[in-house]
Amino acid sequence: MRIIIQKFGGTSVATKSSRSLIVNKILKAKEKGFLPVVVVSAMGRKGESYATDTLIELVKRENPEVKERELDQIMCCGEMISAVVMAAVLQANGLDAVMLTGGQAGIITDSNFNSARIHDINTESILDLLTKDKVPVVCGFQGVNSNGDFTTFGRGGSDTTASALGVALGAEMIEIYTDVDGIMTADPRLVSDAKILDKINYSEICQIAHQGAKVIHPRAVEIAMQKNIPMMIKSTFSEAEGTLIGNFTDEASNSNKVFDKVATSVTYLTDICQIKMFNLDDHASVNVFKLLAAEGISVDLINVSPGQLMFTIAQSFMHCVQRKFESLGYKVEFVLDCAKVSVVGGGMREVPGVMANFIEALSDNKIEILQTVDSHTSISCLVEKKHLKKSLEALHEKFHLAT
């Protein structure tokens, strides 16, 4: 049984014309001998009638503090509407499609509402449909807990559904259809000579996604990587070949110019606040991070030195953190409107001079580096947001990503 998972994002299912394009993608998969399992997101984006954010706003207008369990129940509705409509479209085009909620597809999760984790997938229902030449249309982003309550997976949850089903069903391929032609070396809105990558390693795309690229969720990649199932990022709206994600060794990719490079991509995160704290003892340092954890605030770019701390948080938490720290008498300096800029590439491991090139690219353009952090496959720095575009362009050029 040759199974392929085809996941379609919110913009892909949003209009009658885009849904007709989906039909063509599914028919082509069947012509190639595949049995498609279709996963869909909610229709459209914030402000559109059936988008998830629109449903959240509907509830929160009545009660901003609505409990997470109840919020999950309505958040699942967007995908159910989308899946029913898509099944109806496929039926109208001669395909025997069957809509399945996450629970009906066998996806069992914990009870961590809004950010549930998958415990198990019972594939019996889907396999039964496939043996009868039916097309399952599964609601992404959701499952059920042991009590039968709907649960959701958080941002990028439909990608997670696609990967998890791919692993559970032993799929040959997981296709993620979106509104871009593939994974690019940089955001084309900010870097004019950004280009599409034909291939990329699992580890590199995870880094790129963690560092800000929104084309796929890193959790989905990590799941597919468990069984080494290749993923393809493609556009619903074009015939571009897309970007293949897989486990490519250096030896296997010597003929591909992308993988002979130190870096693969530059990416970024915005709306970041840098925090500097002074005159701290060791006990105070521990208390700072415990306080942030208790408030559910994630920290990044952490530097700890005697008597001092420096780290970043999402700028939306700045006022909350400021009040807490001032009430405890801590001396704090805030730097607002920052951006984290990263160069990612599996080829930079143990290569001398990468950091020197990184710093040189920014200093030559008179861009002040506020903070840095690095790993085996990425180098990141904090800059003022006003320098974001220039920083990305400089690093893209320095690491020869356009050629």
Buried (B, 14 or more C-beta within 10 A) or exposed (E): EEBBBBBBBBBBBBEEEBBEBBBEBBBEBBEEEBBBBBBBBBBBBEEBEBBBBBBBEEBEEEEEEEEBBEBBBBBBBBBBBBBBBBBBBBBEBEBEBBBBBBBBBBBBBBBBBBBBBBEEBEBEBBBEBBEEEBBBBBBBBBBBBEEEBBBBBBEBBBBBBBBBBBBBBEBBBBBBBBBBBBBBBBBBEBBEEBBBBBBBBBBBBBBBBBBBBEBBBBBBBBBBBEEEBBBBBBBBBEEEEBBBBBEBEEEEBEEEEBBEBBBBBBBBBBEBBBBBBEEBEEEBBEBBBEBBEEEEBEBBBEEEEEEBBBBBBBBEBBEEBBEBBEEEEBEBEBBEEBBBBBBBBBBBEEEEEBBEBBBEBBEEBEBEBBBBBBEEBBBBBBBBBEBBBBBBBBBBBBBEBEE
